[in-house]
Amino acid sequence: MAKEIESPCVEVCRFKGDVCEGCGRSKREIRAWHGMKRKDRIMTARKARERLKKVPR
């Protein structure tokens, strides 16, 4: 059985526009996370990591 994809949430919920500065997900992605299929979670987590690289610290 495939391993569960953990939420990228780091419990730092601050938003710049639509993107969380903690996990890199959009508000829509955060709301949809629990209903996502495994492949969608993987893709969302990858996109979130890429977004975080672009967020000024």
C-alpha distance matrix in Angstrom:
0.0 3.8 6.5 9.1 12.2 15.1 18.4 20.9 23.6 25.9 28.1 31.0 31.6 34.6 35.0 37.0 37.4 34.0 31.9 30.8 32.2 29.6 26.3 27.7 26.3 28.7 29.6 28.0 24.6 24.8 25.6 22.9 20.0 18.5 18.7 17.1 14.1 11.7 13.9 17.0 16.1 15.7 19.0 20.7 20.0 21.4 24.4 25.0 25.2 27.7 29.7 30.0 31.5 34.2 35.1 38.3 38.1
3.8 0.0 3.8 6.5 8.9 12.2 15.4 17.6 20.5 22.9 25.4 28.0 28.6 31.4 31.7 33.5 34.0 30.7 28.4 27.5 28.8 26.3 22.9 24.1 22.8 25.3 26.5 25.0 21.5 21.8 23.0 20.3 17.3 16.4 16.8 14.7 11.8 8.8 10.8 13.9 12.8 12.1 15.4 17.2 16.3 17.6 20.7 21.3 21.4 23.9 25.9 26.3 27.7 30.4 31.3 34.6 34.5
6.5 3.8 0.0 3.8 6.4 9.0 12.6 14.8 17.5 19.6 22.1 24.8 25.7 28.7 29.3 31.3 32.0 28.9 26.4 25.0 26.1 23.3 20.2 21.9 20.9 23.7 24.8 23.8 20.2 20.0 21.5 19.3 15.9 15.2 16.3 14.5 12.3 9.1 11.5 14.0 11.9 11.2 15.0 16.1 14.5 16.2 19.4 19.4 19.4 22.2 24.1 24.0 25.6 28.5 29.1 32.1 31.8
9.1 6.5 3.8 0.0 3.8 6.1 9.4 12.2 14.5 17.0 19.1 22.0 22.6 25.6 26.2 28.5 29.2 25.9 23.6 22.2 23.6 20.8 17.6 19.4 18.1 20.7 21.5 20.6 17.1 16.6 17.9 15.9 12.4 11.5 13.1 11.6 10.2 7.5 10.6 12.1 9.5 10.0 13.7 14.0 12.6 15.1 17.9 17.4 17.9 20.9 22.3 22.2 24.3 26.9 27.1 30.3 29.9
12.2 8.9 6.4 3.8 0.0 3.8 6.6 8.8 11.7 14.3 16.7 19.2 19.7 22.5 22.9 25.0 25.7 22.6 20.1 18.7 20.1 17.5 14.1 15.7 14.5 17.4 18.5 17.8 14.1 13.8 15.7 13.9 10.2 10.5 12.3 10.3 9.6 6.7 9.1 9.9 6.7 7.0 10.6 10.5 8.9 11.5 14.2 13.6 14.2 17.2 18.5 18.4 20.6 23.1 23.4 26.6 26.4
15.1 12.2 9.0 6.1 3.8 0.0 3.8 6.3 8.5 10.9 13.2 15.9 16.7 19.8 20.7 23.1 24.1 21.3 18.6 16.6 17.8 14.7 11.8 14.2 13.4 16.4 17.2 17.2 13.7 12.5 14.7 13.8 10.0 10.3 13.1 11.8 12.2 10.0 12.3 12.3 8.6 9.3 12.5 11.4 9.1 12.3 14.6 13.1 13.5 17.0 17.8 17.1 19.6 22.1 21.9 24.8 24.2
18.4 15.4 12.6 9.4 6.6 3.8 0.0 3.8 5.3 8.5 10.4 12.9 13.2 16.3 17.1 19.6 20.6 17.7 15.2 13.1 14.6 11.7 8.8 11.2 10.1 13.0 13.6 14.0 10.7 9.0 11.6 11.3 7.7 8.9 12.0 11.0 12.5 11.2 13.1 11.9 8.2 9.8 12.1 9.8 7.9 11.6 13.0 10.9 12.0 15.5 15.6 14.9 17.8 20.0 19.3 22.3 21.8
20.9 17.6 14.8 12.2 8.8 6.3 3.8 0.0 3.8 6.4 9.2 10.7 11.5 14.1 14.9 17.0 18.5 16.0 12.9 10.7 11.5 8.6 5.6 8.2 8.3 11.7 13.1 14.2 10.9 9.5 12.9 13.1 9.9 12.0 14.9 13.5 15.0 13.4 14.5 13.1 9.6 10.2 11.8 9.3 6.5 9.7 11.0 8.2 8.8 12.4 12.5 11.3 14.2 16.5 15.8 18.7 18.1
23.6 20.5 17.5 14.5 11.7 8.5 5.3 3.8 0.0 3.8 5.6 7.5 8.3 11.4 12.8 15.6 17.3 15.1 12.2 9.2 10.1 6.9 5.2 8.6 8.6 11.5 11.9 13.8 11.3 8.7 11.9 13.1 10.4 12.2 15.5 15.0 17.1 16.1 17.6 15.7 12.3 13.6 14.9 11.9 9.8 13.1 13.6 10.2 11.3 14.7 13.8 12.2 15.6 17.4 15.9 18.4 17.5
25.9 22.9 19.6 17.0 14.3 10.9 8.5 6.4 3.8 0.0 3.8 5.5 8.0 10.9 13.2 15.8 18.2 16.7 13.6 10.1 9.7 5.9 6.2 10.0 11.1 14.1 14.6 17.0 14.7 12.1 15.2 16.8 14.2 15.9 19.3 18.7 20.8 19.5 20.8 19.2 15.7 16.5 17.9 15.1 12.5 15.2 15.8 12.2 12.3 15.7 14.8 12.4 15.4 17.4 15.5 17.3 15.7
28.1 25.4 22.1 19.1 16.7 13.2 10.4 9.2 5.6 3.8 0.0 3.8 5.8 9.3 12.1 15.3 17.6 16.3 13.8 10.1 10.2 7.0 8.2 11.6 12.2 14.3 13.9 16.7 15.1 11.9 14.5 16.8 14.7 16.0 19.5 19.7 22.2 21.5 23.1 21.1 17.8 19.2 20.4 17.2 15.2 18.1 18.2 14.6 15.3 18.5 16.9 14.6 17.9 19.4 16.9 18.5 16.8
31.0 28.0 24.8 22.0 19.2 15.9 12.9 10.7 7.5 5.5 3.8 0.0 3.8 6.1 9.3 12.3 15.0 14.4 11.8 8.0 7.2 4.8 7.6 10.3 11.7 13.5 13.4 16.7 15.6 12.8 15.6 18.1 16.5 18.5 21.7 21.6 24.2 23.5 24.6 22.4 19.3 20.5 21.0 17.7 15.8 18.3 17.8 14.0 14.7 17.3 15.2 12.7 16.0 16.9 14.0 15.3 13.4
31.6 28.6 25.7 22.6 19.7 16.7 13.2 11.5 8.3 8.0 5.8 3.8 0.0 3.8 6.5 10.1 12.2 11.4 9.5 6.0 6.8 5.9 7.9 9.8 10.2 11.0 10.3 13.7 13.3 10.5 12.9 15.9 15.0 17.1 20.0 20.2 23.2 23.1 24.1 21.4 18.7 20.4 20.5 16.9 15.8 18.4 17.3 13.6 15.2 17.4 14.8 13.1 16.7 17.0 14.0 15.6 14.6
34.6 31.4 28.7 25.6 22.5 19.8 16.3 14.1 11.4 10.9 9.3 6.1 3.8 0.0 3.8 6.9 9.5 9.8 8.3 5.5 5.5 6.7 9.4 10.0 10.9 11.1 10.8 14.5 14.7 12.6 14.9 17.9 17.5 20.1 22.6 22.5 25.6 25.6 26.1 23.2 20.8 22.2 21.8 18.2 17.4 19.3 17.7 14.2 15.7 17.2 14.1 12.5 15.8 15.3 11.9 13.1 12.4
35.0 31.7 29.3 26.2 22.9 20.7 17.1 14.9 12.8 13.2 12.1 9.3 6.5 3.8 0.0 3.8 5.8 6.3 5.4 4.4 5.7 8.3 9.9 9.1 9.6 8.8 8.7 12.4 13.1 11.8 14.0 16.8 17.0 20.0 22.0 21.7 24.8 25.1 25.1 22.0 20.2 21.6 20.5 16.9 16.8 18.4 16.1 13.0 15.1 15.9 12.4 11.7 15.0 13.8 10.7 12.4 12.8
37.0 33.5 31.3 28.5 25.0 23.1 19.6 17.0 15.6 15.8 15.3 12.3 10.1 6.9 3.8 0.0 3.8 6.0 5.5 6.5 6.7 10.3 11.7 9.8 10.9 9.8 10.7 14.0 14.7 14.3 16.6 19.0 19.4 22.7 24.3 23.6 26.6 26.7 26.3 23.2 21.7 22.7 21.1 17.8 17.8 18.7 16.0 13.4 15.2 15.1 11.4 11.1 13.8 11.7 8.7 10.2 11.5
37.4 34.0 32.0 29.2 25.7 24.1 20.6 18.5 17.3 18.2 17.6 15.0 12.2 9.5 5.8 3.8 0.0 3.8 5.7 8.2 9.7 13.0 13.7 11.3 11.2 8.9 9.4 12.2 13.8 14.0 15.7 17.9 19.0 22.3 23.4 22.8 25.9 26.5 25.9 22.5 21.6 22.9 20.9 17.6 18.4 19.3 16.1 14.2 16.6 16.1 12.3 13.2 15.8 13.4 11.2 13.1 14.9
34.0 30.7 28.9 25.9 22.6 21.3 17.7 16.0 15.1 16.7 16.3 14.4 11.4 9.8 6.3 6.0 3.8 0.0 3.8 6.8 9.6 12.2 11.8 9.4 8.3 5.4 5.9 8.5 10.1 10.6 12.2 14.2 15.4 18.8 19.7 19.1 22.2 23.0 22.5 18.9 18.1 19.7 17.8 14.4 15.6 16.8 13.7 11.9 14.9 14.7 11.2 12.5 15.5 13.7 12.0 14.7 16.5
31.9 28.4 26.4 23.6 20.1 18.6 15.2 12.9 12.2 13.6 13.8 11.8 9.5 8.3 5.4 5.5 5.7 3.8 0.0 3.8 6.3 8.8 8.3 5.7 5.6 4.5 6.6 9.5 9.5 9.7 12.4 14.2 14.4 17.9 19.3 18.3 21.1 21.3 20.8 17.6 16.3 17.4 15.8 12.4 12.8 14.0 11.2 8.7 11.4 11.6 8.1 8.9 12.2 10.9 9.1 12.2 13.6
30.8 27.5 25.0 22.2 18.7 16.6 13.1 10.7 9.2 10.1 10.1 8.0 6.0 5.5 4.4 6.5 8.2 6.8 3.8 0.0 3.8 5.4 5.8 5.0 5.6 6.3 7.4 10.7 10.2 9.0 12.1 14.3 13.8 16.9 19.0 18.3 21.2 21.1 21.1 18.2 16.1 17.4 16.5 12.9 12.5 14.3 12.3 9.0 11.1 12.5 9.4 8.7 12.4 12.1 9.6 12.3 12.6
32.2 28.8 26.1 23.6 20.1 17.8 14.6 11.5 10.1 9.7 10.2 7.2 6.8 5.5 5.7 6.7 9.7 9.6 6.3 3.8 0.0 3.8 6.0 5.7 8.2 9.7 11.2 14.4 13.6 12.4 15.7 17.7 16.8 19.9 22.2 21.2 23.8 23.2 23.1 20.6 18.2 18.8 18.1 14.9 13.6 14.9 13.3 9.8 10.6 11.9 9.1 7.0 10.3 10.3 7.2 9.2 9.0
29.6 26.3 23.3 20.8 17.5 14.7 11.7 8.6 6.9 5.9 7.0 4.8 5.9 6.7 8.3 10.3 13.0 12.2 8.8 5.4 3.8 0.0 3.8 6.0 8.4 10.8 12.0 15.0 13.4 11.6 15.1 17.0 15.3 18.0 20.8 19.9 22.3 21.4 21.8 19.6 16.7 17.4 17.4 14.3 12.3 14.2 13.5 9.7 10.1 12.6 10.6 8.0 11.4 12.5 10.0 11.9 10.8
26.3 22.9 20.2 17.6 14.1 11.8 8.8 5.6 5.2 6.2 8.2 7.6 7.9 9.4 9.9 11.7 13.7 11.8 8.3 5.8 6.0 3.8 0.0 3.8 5.6 8.9 10.7 13.0 10.7 9.4 13.1 14.3 12.3 15.2 17.8 16.6 18.7 17.7 18.0 15.9 13.0 13.6 13.7 10.6 8.6 10.7 10.3 6.5 7.5 10.4 8.9 7.2 10.8 12.3 10.8 13.6 13.2
27.7 24.1 21.9 19.4 15.7 14.2 11.2 8.2 8.6 10.0 11.6 10.3 9.8 10.0 9.1 9.8 11.3 9.4 5.7 5.0 5.7 6.0 3.8 0.0 3.8 6.7 9.6 11.6 9.7 9.6 13.3 14.2 12.9 16.4 18.3 16.6 18.8 18.1 17.7 15.2 13.1 13.4 12.5 9.4 8.3 9.5 7.9 4.2 6.2 7.8 5.6 5.1 8.8 9.5 8.5 11.9 12.6
26.3 22.8 20.9 18.1 14.5 13.4 10.1 8.3 8.6 11.1 12.2 11.7 10.2 10.9 9.6 10.9 11.2 8.3 5.6 5.6 8.2 8.4 5.6 3.8 0.0 3.8 6.6 8.0 5.9 6.3 9.8 10.5 9.7 13.4 14.9 13.5 16.0 15.9 15.6 12.6 10.8 12.1 11.0 7.4 7.6 9.7 7.7 5.0 8.4 9.9 7.8 8.7 12.2 12.5 11.7 15.2 16.1
28.7 25.3 23.7 20.7 17.4 16.4 13.0 11.7 11.5 14.1 14.3 13.5 11.0 11.1 8.8 9.8 8.9 5.4 4.5 6.3 9.7 10.8 8.9 6.7 3.8 0.0 3.8 5.3 5.1 6.3 8.7 9.9 10.5 14.1 15.1 14.0 17.0 17.7 17.3 13.8 12.8 14.6 12.9 9.3 10.7 12.5 9.8 8.0 11.6 12.2 9.6 11.1 14.4 13.8 12.9 16.3 17.7
29.6 26.5 24.8 21.5 18.5 17.2 13.6 13.1 11.9 14.6 13.9 13.4 10.3 10.8 8.7 10.7 9.4 5.9 6.6 7.4 11.2 12.0 10.7 9.6 6.6 3.8 0.0 3.8 5.5 5.1 6.3 8.6 10.0 13.1 14.2 14.1 17.5 18.7 18.9 15.3 14.3 16.7 15.5 11.8 13.3 15.7 13.3 11.4 14.9 15.9 13.2 14.3 17.8 17.2 15.6 18.7 19.7
28.0 25.0 23.8 20.6 17.8 17.2 14.0 14.2 13.8 17.0 16.7 16.7 13.7 14.5 12.4 14.0 12.2 8.5 9.5 10.7 14.4 15.0 13.0 11.6 8.0 5.3 3.8 0.0 3.8 5.5 5.2 6.1 8.6 11.6 11.7 11.5 15.0 16.7 16.7 13.0 12.7 15.5 14.1 10.8 13.2 15.5 13.2 12.1 15.9 16.8 14.6 16.3 19.6 19.0 18.2 21.5 22.8
24.6 21.5 20.2 17.1 14.1 13.7 10.7 10.9 11.3 14.7 15.1 15.6 13.3 14.7 13.1 14.7 13.8 10.1 9.5 10.2 13.6 13.4 10.7 9.7 5.9 5.1 5.5 3.8 0.0 3.8 5.5 5.1 5.8 9.5 10.0 9.0 12.3 13.4 13.5 9.9 9.1 11.8 10.7 7.3 9.5 12.1 10.4 9.4 13.1 14.4 12.8 14.4 17.6 17.8 17.2 20.8 21.9
24.8 21.8 20.0 16.6 13.8 12.5 9.0 9.5 8.7 12.1 11.9 12.8 10.5 12.6 11.8 14.3 14.0 10.6 9.7 9.0 12.4 11.6 9.4 9.6 6.3 6.3 5.1 5.5 3.8 0.0 3.8 5.5 5.3 8.3 10.2 10.2 13.6 14.5 15.5 12.2 10.4 13.3 13.1 9.5 10.5 13.8 12.6 10.5 13.8 15.8 14.1 14.7 18.3 18.7 17.5 20.8 21.2
25.6 23.0 21.5 17.9 15.7 14.7 11.6 12.9 11.9 15.2 14.5 15.6 12.9 14.9 14.0 16.6 15.7 12.2 12.4 12.1 15.7 15.1 13.1 13.3 9.8 8.7 6.3 5.2 5.5 3.8 0.0 3.8 5.8 7.6 8.7 9.9 13.6 15.4 16.6 13.3 12.2 15.6 15.4 12.1 13.7 16.9 15.7 14.0 17.5 19.3 17.5 18.4 21.9 22.1 20.9 24.1 24.6
22.9 20.3 19.3 15.9 13.9 13.8 11.3 13.1 13.1 16.8 16.8 18.1 15.9 17.9 16.8 19.0 17.9 14.2 14.2 14.3 17.7 17.0 14.3 14.2 10.5 9.9 8.6 6.1 5.1 5.5 3.8 0.0 3.8 5.8 5.6 6.3 10.1 12.3 13.4 10.1 9.6 13.2 13.0 10.3 12.5 15.5 14.6 13.8 17.2 18.9 17.7 19.1 22.4 22.7 22.1 25.6 26.4
20.0 17.3 15.9 12.4 10.2 10.0 7.7 9.9 10.4 14.2 14.7 16.5 15.0 17.5 17.0 19.4 19.0 15.4 14.4 13.8 16.8 15.3 12.3 12.9 9.7 10.5 10.0 8.6 5.8 5.3 5.8 3.8 0.0 3.8 5.5 5.3 8.6 9.9 11.5 8.7 6.9 10.6 11.3 8.7 10.0 13.4 13.3 12.2 15.2 17.5 16.8 17.6 20.9 21.9 21.3 24.8 25.2
18.5 16.4 15.2 11.5 10.5 10.3 8.9 12.0 12.2 15.9 16.0 18.5 17.1 20.1 20.0 22.7 22.3 18.8 17.9 16.9 19.9 18.0 15.2 16.4 13.4 14.1 13.1 11.6 9.5 8.3 7.6 5.8 3.8 0.0 3.8 5.6 8.5 10.1 12.7 10.7 9.0 12.7 14.1 12.0 13.0 16.5 16.9 15.8 18.5 21.0 20.5 21.1 24.3 25.5 24.8 28.2 28.3
18.7 16.8 16.3 13.1 12.3 13.1 12.0 14.9 15.5 19.3 19.5 21.7 20.0 22.6 22.0 24.3 23.4 19.7 19.3 19.0 22.2 20.8 17.8 18.3 14.9 15.1 14.2 11.7 10.0 10.2 8.7 5.6 5.5 3.8 0.0 3.8 6.7 9.6 11.7 9.6 9.4 13.1 14.0 12.5 14.3 17.4 17.5 17.2 20.1 22.1 21.7 22.9 26.0 26.9 26.6 30.1 30.7
17.1 14.7 14.5 11.6 10.3 11.8 11.0 13.5 15.0 18.7 19.7 21.6 20.2 22.5 21.7 23.6 22.8 19.1 18.3 18.3 21.2 19.9 16.6 16.6 13.5 14.0 14.1 11.5 9.0 10.2 9.9 6.3 5.3 5.6 3.8 0.0 3.8 6.5 8.1 5.8 6.1 9.6 10.4 9.4 11.5 14.2 14.5 14.8 17.5 19.3 19.4 20.8 23.5 24.6 24.8 28.4 29.2
14.1 11.8 12.3 10.2 9.6 12.2 12.5 15.0 17.1 20.8 22.2 24.2 23.2 25.6 24.8 26.6 25.9 22.2 21.1 21.2 23.8 22.3 18.7 18.8 16.0 17.0 17.5 15.0 12.3 13.6 13.6 10.1 8.6 8.5 6.7 3.8 0.0 3.8 5.6 5.3 6.3 8.8 10.1 10.5 12.3 14.4 15.5 16.3 18.5 20.3 21.0 22.4 24.8 26.2 26.8 30.5 31.2
11.7 8.8 9.1 7.5 6.7 10.0 11.2 13.4 16.1 19.5 21.5 23.5 23.1 25.6 25.1 26.7 26.5 23.0 21.3 21.1 23.2 21.4 17.7 18.1 15.9 17.7 18.7 16.7 13.4 14.5 15.4 12.3 9.9 10.1 9.6 6.5 3.8 0.0 3.8 5.4 5.1 6.3 8.7 9.8 10.6 12.5 14.4 15.2 16.7 18.7 20.0 21.1 23.2 25.0 25.8 29.4 30.0
13.9 10.8 11.5 10.6 9.1 12.3 13.1 14.5 17.6 20.8 23.1 24.6 24.1 26.1 25.1 26.3 25.9 22.5 20.8 21.1 23.1 21.8 18.0 17.7 15.6 17.3 18.9 16.7 13.5 15.5 16.6 13.4 11.5 12.7 11.7 8.1 5.6 3.8 0.0 3.8 5.4 5.1 6.3 8.6 10.0 10.8 12.5 14.2 15.6 17.0 18.5 20.2 21.8 23.5 24.8 28.5 29.4
17.0 13.9 14.0 12.1 9.9 12.3 11.9 13.1 15.7 19.2 21.1 22.4 21.4 23.2 22.0 23.2 22.5 18.9 17.6 18.2 20.6 19.6 15.9 15.2 12.6 13.8 15.3 13.0 9.9 12.2 13.3 10.1 8.7 10.7 9.6 5.8 5.3 5.4 3.8 0.0 3.8 5.4 5.1 6.0 8.5 9.9 10.5 12.0 14.3 15.5 16.3 18.3 20.3 21.5 22.5 26.3 27.4
16.1 12.8 11.9 9.5 6.7 8.6 8.2 9.6 12.3 15.7 17.8 19.3 18.7 20.8 20.2 21.7 21.6 18.1 16.3 16.1 18.2 16.7 13.0 13.1 10.8 12.8 14.3 12.7 9.1 10.4 12.2 9.6 6.9 9.0 9.4 6.1 6.3 5.1 5.4 3.8 0.0 3.8 5.4 5.0 6.0 8.5 9.8 10.3 12.2 14.3 15.1 16.3 18.6 20.3 20.9 24.5 25.2
15.7 12.1 11.2 10.0 7.0 9.3 9.8 10.2 13.6 16.5 19.2 20.5 20.4 22.2 21.6 22.7 22.9 19.7 17.4 17.4 18.8 17.4 13.6 13.4 12.1 14.6 16.7 15.5 11.8 13.3 15.6 13.2 10.6 12.7 13.1 9.6 8.8 6.3 5.1 5.4 3.8 0.0 3.8 5.5 5.2 6.3 8.7 9.9 10.8 12.6 14.4 15.5 17.2 19.2 20.4 23.9 24.7
19.0 15.4 15.0 13.7 10.6 12.5 12.1 11.8 14.9 17.9 20.4 21.0 20.5 21.8 20.5 21.1 20.9 17.8 15.8 16.5 18.1 17.4 13.7 12.5 11.0 12.9 15.5 14.1 10.7 13.1 15.4 13.0 11.3 14.1 14.0 10.4 10.1 8.7 6.3 5.1 5.4 3.8 0.0 3.8 5.5 5.2 6.2 8.6 10.1 10.8 12.4 14.4 15.9 17.3 18.8 22.5 23.8
20.7 17.2 16.1 14.0 10.5 11.4 9.8 9.3 11.9 15.1 17.2 17.7 16.9 18.2 16.9 17.8 17.6 14.4 12.4 12.9 14.9 14.3 10.6 9.4 7.4 9.3 11.8 10.8 7.3 9.5 12.1 10.3 8.7 12.0 12.5 9.4 10.5 9.8 8.6 6.0 5.0 5.5 3.8 0.0 3.8 5.4 5.1 6.0 8.7 10.0 10.5 12.3 14.5 15.7 16.5 20.3 21.4
20.0 16.3 14.5 12.6 8.9 9.1 7.9 6.5 9.8 12.5 15.2 15.8 15.8 17.4 16.8 17.8 18.4 15.6 12.8 12.5 13.6 12.3 8.6 8.3 7.6 10.7 13.3 13.2 9.5 10.5 13.7 12.5 10.0 13.0 14.3 11.5 12.3 10.6 10.0 8.5 6.0 5.2 5.5 3.8 0.0 3.8 5.5 5.0 6.3 8.7 9.8 10.6 12.7 14.7 15.4 18.9 19.6
21.4 17.6 16.2 15.1 11.5 12.3 11.6 9.7 13.1 15.2 18.1 18.3 18.4 19.3 18.4 18.7 19.3 16.8 14.0 14.3 14.9 14.2 10.7 9.5 9.7 12.5 15.7 15.5 12.1 13.8 16.9 15.5 13.4 16.5 17.4 14.2 14.4 12.5 10.8 9.9 8.5 6.3 5.2 5.4 3.8 0.0 3.8 5.4 5.2 6.4 8.8 10.1 11.1 13.2 14.8 18.3 19.4
24.4 20.7 19.4 17.9 14.2 14.6 13.0 11.0 13.6 15.8 18.2 17.8 17.3 17.7 16.1 16.0 16.1 13.7 11.2 12.3 13.3 13.5 10.3 7.9 7.7 9.8 13.3 13.2 10.4 12.6 15.7 14.6 13.3 16.9 17.5 14.5 15.5 14.4 12.5 10.5 9.8 8.7 6.2 5.1 5.5 3.8 0.0 3.8 5.5 5.1 6.2 8.7 10.1 11.1 12.7 16.4 18.1
25.0 21.3 19.4 17.4 13.6 13.1 10.9 8.2 10.2 12.2 14.6 14.0 13.6 14.2 13.0 13.4 14.2 11.9 8.7 9.0 9.8 9.7 6.5 4.2 5.0 8.0 11.4 12.1 9.4 10.5 14.0 13.8 12.2 15.8 17.2 14.8 16.3 15.2 14.2 12.0 10.3 9.9 8.6 6.0 5.0 5.4 3.8 0.0 3.8 5.4 5.0 6.2 8.8 10.1 10.7 14.3 15.4
25.2 21.4 19.4 17.9 14.2 13.5 12.0 8.8 11.3 12.3 15.3 14.7 15.2 15.7 15.1 15.2 16.6 14.9 11.4 11.1 10.6 10.1 7.5 6.2 8.4 11.6 14.9 15.9 13.1 13.8 17.5 17.2 15.2 18.5 20.1 17.5 18.5 16.7 15.6 14.3 12.2 10.8 10.1 8.7 6.3 5.2 5.5 3.8 0.0 3.8 5.4 5.1 6.5 9.1 10.2 13.4 14.2
27.7 23.9 22.2 20.9 17.2 17.0 15.5 12.4 14.7 15.7 18.5 17.3 17.4 17.2 15.9 15.1 16.1 14.7 11.6 12.5 11.9 12.6 10.4 7.8 9.9 12.2 15.9 16.8 14.4 15.8 19.3 18.9 17.5 21.0 22.1 19.3 20.3 18.7 17.0 15.5 14.3 12.6 10.8 10.0 8.7 6.4 5.1 5.4 3.8 0.0 3.8 5.4 5.3 6.9 9.2 12.5 14.2
29.7 25.9 24.1 22.3 18.5 17.8 15.6 12.5 13.8 14.8 16.9 15.2 14.8 14.1 12.4 11.4 12.3 11.2 8.1 9.4 9.1 10.6 8.9 5.6 7.8 9.6 13.2 14.6 12.8 14.1 17.5 17.7 16.8 20.5 21.7 19.4 21.0 20.0 18.5 16.3 15.1 14.4 12.4 10.5 9.8 8.8 6.2 5.0 5.4 3.8 0.0 3.8 5.4 5.3 6.6 10.3 12.3
30.0 26.3 24.0 22.2 18.4 17.1 14.9 11.3 12.2 12.4 14.6 12.7 13.1 12.5 11.7 11.1 13.2 12.5 8.9 8.7 7.0 8.0 7.2 5.1 8.7 11.1 14.3 16.3 14.4 14.7 18.4 19.1 17.6 21.1 22.9 20.8 22.4 21.1 20.2 18.3 16.3 15.5 14.4 12.3 10.6 10.1 8.7 6.2 5.1 5.4 3.8 0.0 3.8 5.3 5.1 8.4 9.4
31.5 27.7 25.6 24.3 20.6 19.6 17.8 14.2 15.6 15.4 17.9 16.0 16.7 15.8 15.0 13.8 15.8 15.5 12.2 12.4 10.3 11.4 10.8 8.8 12.2 14.4 17.8 19.6 17.6 18.3 21.9 22.4 20.9 24.3 26.0 23.5 24.8 23.2 21.8 20.3 18.6 17.2 15.9 14.5 12.7 11.1 10.1 8.8 6.5 5.3 5.4 3.8 0.0 3.8 5.7 8.0 9.5
34.2 30.4 28.5 26.9 23.1 22.1 20.0 16.5 17.4 17.4 19.4 16.9 17.0 15.3 13.8 11.7 13.4 13.7 10.9 12.1 10.3 12.5 12.3 9.5 12.5 13.8 17.2 19.0 17.8 18.7 22.1 22.7 21.9 25.5 26.9 24.6 26.2 25.0 23.5 21.5 20.3 19.2 17.3 15.7 14.7 13.2 11.1 10.1 9.1 6.9 5.3 5.3 3.8 0.0 3.8 6.3 9.1
35.1 31.3 29.1 27.1 23.4 21.9 19.3 15.8 15.9 15.5 16.9 14.0 14.0 11.9 10.7 8.7 11.2 12.0 9.1 9.6 7.2 10.0 10.8 8.5 11.7 12.9 15.6 18.2 17.2 17.5 20.9 22.1 21.3 24.8 26.6 24.8 26.8 25.8 24.8 22.5 20.9 20.4 18.8 16.5 15.4 14.8 12.7 10.7 10.2 9.2 6.6 5.1 5.7 3.8 0.0 3.8 6.3
38.3 34.6 32.1 30.3 26.6 24.8 22.3 18.7 18.4 17.3 18.5 15.3 15.6 13.1 12.4 10.2 13.1 14.7 12.2 12.3 9.2 11.9 13.6 11.9 15.2 16.3 18.7 21.5 20.8 20.8 24.1 25.6 24.8 28.2 30.1 28.4 30.5 29.4 28.5 26.3 24.5 23.9 22.5 20.3 18.9 18.3 16.4 14.3 13.4 12.5 10.3 8.4 8.0 6.3 3.8 0.0 3.8
38.1 34.5 31.8 29.9 26.4 24.2 21.8 18.1 17.5 15.7 16.8 13.4 14.6 12.4 12.8 11.5 14.9 16.5 13.6 12.6 9.0 10.8 13.2 12.6 16.1 17.7 19.7 22.8 21.9 21.2 24.6 26.4 25.2 28.3 30.7 29.2 31.2 30.0 29.4 27.4 25.2 24.7 23.8 21.4 19.6 19.4 18.1 15.4 14.2 14.2 12.3 9.4 9.5 9.1 6.3 3.8 0.0
